[in-house]
Structure formats: structure tokens, C-alpha cells
Amino acid sequence: MRKTCLLVLPLALMLAGCGSDEKKADALYRRAEASYAGGNYSQAKLQIDSIRNLYPKAFEARKAGIRLMQQVDLAEQRKTLAYLDSMMAVKKASLDSIVGKFVLEKDTAYQEIGNYFYPTQVVEKNIGRTFLRGQVSEAGEMSLTSIYCAGGNIHHTAVKVSVGDNFAQTPPSSDSYETTDLGRPVEKADYKQGSDGGVIAFIAANSDKKSMRLEFIGDRSYTTTMYANDIKAIAELSGLARVLSSIEEIKKEQKEANLKIRFVTRKMQESAAGD
């Protein structure tokens, strides 16, 4: 008889403990529900995680927590998407206010993405000119092209811009090429923003200057003056690039949020079907 009592006592204590855990887990779940209802999604997620960590055997509360976590995830993504939609409207308004300053060149027969140029730097207005030209793709990627046609070949692959003792210089271009125009040597080299040695940012920071020194660097150097029109063109294009790249980034985040919404919605539907 004494042996039976000894066996029954631990079992009763265990059942009592389980019941206590269920009550504590249920109370924590109610707090998570309140946090979710109040829009405090981070707090709700922490409380749901606590149910799993503190009360691993509170199965009913854990199941309810999983369902609530899905609702929290869905609400978070919808809130994110609403914010991104509002930001997109702001950026598109900014784009609409400045895009008229630029010329879009795009041949739809072979180009999916066109390029914006400043009107003073379009090709037809600059034949035979040695200068630094800027362009921005519709996706917001900016680049510079150094165009040299001032005499014999110098085989240049880099440029340097300077104002007084301050300067910026591109690394050697990985995309340079040479040709001739009516027997006259023409050299071009491209530099993408981010791999331009800070030249674009330097020009934009000095957009108020009337001129700056422009040096073409190759087997030998050639120095000329970069005047206000070209400085302004590159500075204005830099601003356009910021707006367009922001729009592209928002598009990526919108796509990600929509994918997450579809994923969570499908999981919720699967859970409902399994109940």
C-alpha cells in the first residue's frame, strides 16, 4: 500500500505542474494577443517565443501561439508594404519634378533599360570634344565616360579632377577602348559609380565651381579644363541617380514584402485546413 502511494504522489505532482504551466502559458498568450491587437508586433513576437522557451509542454498554448505568430507576421508585412507604398509615392513625385531636365536615350529594339543624359552632353552636341560625360540608367546606375580626342594617342585609362589642392582620381578603367573618327584617334574609358574613386561625389560637392582641372592619365597625361556646364551636368545626374536608385530599392523591398505575405497566407490556409 505504501509503495502505491509513493508512485501516485510523483504522478500527481507532475500533473499539477503541467496544469500550472498551461495556465502560465495561457496567460502569456493572452498578453501576446493584447500586444498584437495594440499593434506592438515586436512585443507580441517576444511573448510568443517565451511560450515556446519557458513552457515547452504547454502544447495548446504553443499551437495557439503559432497561429498568432502567423497573424503577427502578416500584419507586419502589410504595415511594411503600406510604408513602402507611401515612400514610393514620395520618390516618384521627386522624379517627376526633375526628370524633365534630362534626355532619355533608349532604342526599344535592343535596349530594355535606357540611359539619361544632360542635354548639354548628348552625343550629337559633343562630336570631337575632349571631356568627361555622365549618364544614368533608368535603374539608377550612374557612370562616367572620359572621352579624349585632342591629338595623338595617350592610351588613357583613368582621369583626375582637382580644385586647388583637393582632387579625386579614378582607378584604371576595366572598360576602355580606342577608335578613329576621320583618321583622328578617339579614346574612351568608362567608370561606374562606386568604382570611380569618388570622382562623381567630388564633382557634385564642387558643383558651385566655375571650373576644375581635368587630367587624362595614360602612357602620358593630358590636362584640360572642365567648365561649369559639364560640372553641372554630372552634379545634376548624380541627384537623378539617387532618386532612381531609391525607387529601385523600394521596388525590391515591395517585392520581398509581397512574397512574404503570400507565403504566410498560404501557411495560414494550410493550418486552417489541417484543423
Secondary structure as the mmCIF struct_conf table of DSSP 4:
data_model
#
loop_
_struct_conf.conf_type_id
_struct_conf.id
_struct_conf.beg_label_comp_id
_struct_conf.beg_label_asym_id
_struct_conf.beg_label_seq_id
_struct_conf.end_label_comp_id
_struct_conf.end_label_asym_id
_struct_conf.end_label_seq_id
HELX_RH_AL_P HELX_RH_AL_P1 ARG A 2 ALA A 37
TURN_TY1_P TURN_TY1_P1 GLY A 38 GLY A 39
HELX_RH_AL_P HELX_RH_AL_P2 TYR A 41 LEU A 54
TURN_TY1_P TURN_TY1_P2 PRO A 56 LYS A 57
HELX_RH_AL_P HELX_RH_AL_P3 PHE A 59 ILE A 98
HELX_RH_3T_P HELX_RH_3T_P1 VAL A 99 LYS A 101
BEND BEND1 PHE A 102 PHE A 102
STRN STRN1 VAL A 103 GLU A 105
TURN_TY1_P TURN_TY1_P3 THR A 108 TYR A 110
BEND BEND2 GLU A 112 ILE A 113
STRN STRN2 ASN A 115 PHE A 117
HELX_RH_3T_P HELX_RH_3T_P2 PRO A 119 GLN A 121
HELX_RH_3T_P HELX_RH_3T_P3 VAL A 123 LYS A 125
TURN_TY1_P TURN_TY1_P4 ILE A 127 GLY A 128
STRN STRN3 PHE A 131 SER A 137
TURN_TY1_P TURN_TY1_P5 GLU A 138 ALA A 139
BEND BEND3 GLY A 140 GLY A 140
STRN STRN4 MET A 142 TYR A 148
BEND BEND4 ALA A 150 GLY A 152
STRN STRN5 ALA A 158 VAL A 163
TURN_TY1_P TURN_TY1_P6 GLY A 164 ASP A 165
STRN STRN6 ASN A 166 GLN A 169
HELX_LH_PP_P HELX_LH_PP_P1 THR A 170 SER A 173
BEND BEND5 SER A 174 SER A 174
STRN STRN7 ASP A 175 ASP A 181
TURN_TY1_P TURN_TY1_P7 LEU A 182 GLY A 183
STRN STRN8 ARG A 184 LYS A 192
TURN_TY1_P TURN_TY1_P8 GLN A 193 GLY A 194
BEND BEND6 SER A 195 ASP A 196
TURN_TY1_P TURN_TY1_P9 GLY A 197 GLY A 198
HELX_RH_AL_P HELX_RH_AL_P4 VAL A 199 ALA A 205
TURN_TY1_P TURN_TY1_P10 ASN A 206 ASP A 208
BEND BEND7 LYS A 210 LYS A 210
STRN STRN9 SER A 211 ILE A 217
BEND BEND8 GLY A 218 ARG A 220
STRN STRN10 SER A 221 TYR A 227
HELX_RH_AL_P HELX_RH_AL_P5 ALA A 228 GLY A 274
#
